[in-house]
Amino acid sequence: MVYCLRNSTNLDVNEVEAIYKRLDEQVVTDDQVTELLASLPQSQGGLQPLAYGFYHPSPAIRLYTVRLFEKIEGNLAGTRYVRSTNFFHQCAFSNLRYAFSC
């Protein structure tokens, strides 16, 4: 799934939503978060492919991205990954988290 987000250029909106939804539903435990992070090494951009979901026109994809990042942030190693994203991704995460909590 992460491979598709990282390497595909012309994904349909429904395909992108399905990927983020599946990640949100299936990444639940700390071990699953760690496994996800293992497929997103820092040397290859880390959370960059997932962070693009913050800017997607679909509110559902933005929501799935926020929920996924909250799960990642709840993991010790994941916290470092989230903090290592660029400033704009961190701002988008913070703003969307606030917007979806209201």
Residue pairs with C-beta under 8 A, 6 or more apart in sequence:
1 19
1 22
1 23
2 23
2 36
2 39
2 40
2 49
2 50
3 39
4 11
4 15
4 19
5 11
5 16
5 19
5 49
5 50
5 52
6 44
6 45
6 49
11 19
13 58
13 61
16 53
16 56
16 58
16 61
17 58
17 60
17 61
17 64
20 53
20 60
20 61
20 64
20 65
20 68
21 60
21 64
23 36
23 50
23 64
23 68
24 64
24 67
24 68
24 71
26 32
27 33
27 36
27 68
27 71
27 72
28 71
30 74
30 75
33 71
33 72
33 74
33 75
33 77
33 78
34 75
34 77
34 78
36 72
37 72
37 75
37 77
37 78
37 81
40 46
40 47
40 49
40 50
40 81
42 81
42 84
46 81
46 84
46 85
47 69
47 72
47 81
47 82
47 84
47 85
47 89
48 85
48 89
50 65
50 68
50 69
51 65
51 69
51 85
51 89
51 92
51 93
53 61
53 62
53 64
53 65
53 68
54 62
54 65
54 66
54 89
54 92
54 93
54 96
55 92
56 62
56 65
62 96
62 100
63 96
63 100
65 96
66 93
66 96
66 97
66 100
69 82
69 93
69 97
70 97
71 78
72 78
72 81
72 82
73 79
73 82
82 90
82 93
83 90
85 93
